[in-house]
Amino acid sequence: MGKLVAAIGKLLCCVQVNQSTVGIKERFGKYEEVLDPGCHCVPWIIGSRVAGELTLRLRQLDVRCETKTKDNVFVTVVASIQYRAMEDKASDAYYKLSNPKTQIQSYVFDVIRASIPKLELDDAFLQKNEIAKAVEEELEKAMLAYGYEIVQTLIVDIEPDEKVKRAMNEINAAARLRVAANEKAEAEKIIQIKRAEGEAEAKYLSGLGIARQRQAIVDGLRDSVLGFSGNVPGTSAKDVMDLVLLTQYFDTMKEIGSTSKSSAIFLPHGPGAVADIASQIRDGCLQASSHHTK
């Protein structure tokens, strides 16, 4: 049906130009004018015809360019170019370029291969915007003469070789592990310092407690000695201390005997104590032998 309508329109010298499109009108093969969207009378009987149509819509071209950085790393740069034909220069865009994509791609290759080799890999990632701006400026100057407008240029990605990417990931992982290890060591250091400070404080307080306890015992013994000496005439301080020590000895023995699970044994130690233990064992053996003969 559409073809039939177009054929009838052509027969009646009527031509339709769609929206966002312009028509290129020629007369006997020579450019005459640009036809805006709508219906136009193109009398073919006098040599007029529509040579072609040119879209004014925004188009995008993705360009992949392989090059080498300053530190000898091969990378693939992906650039995205958004462009469109200019309505006031539609004739230039139609007649001067047969393949605008190839022309744009050539300029992109030229700028990228001139910019990336001046940068190291890390700098190339950091200066993506500067590279995109350089490509856009070069394209604007070149394509304006051909009736095309460069709307925007983006460096979408910079892809190093797979081995380089793996090495970069390993370097980053090692750096993060090193930071984590340092943080862990610092935390353990703080814990140990705090623990040592706590233990020192606890020992200090324990020492204060023991000192106060011993001071209280000494004060009590002094009061006991003074009181006993005053109440019992003829006794000396030594007699009172012997009595106190004897009392503490029996209290200790009573405490050990009252506990069925006690495993504490008090033995004298020192060179003189060894002779006393040997004498006690010998006397015990002699007493046992004498009882046996009886």
Disulfide bonds with the S-S distance in Angstrom:
none
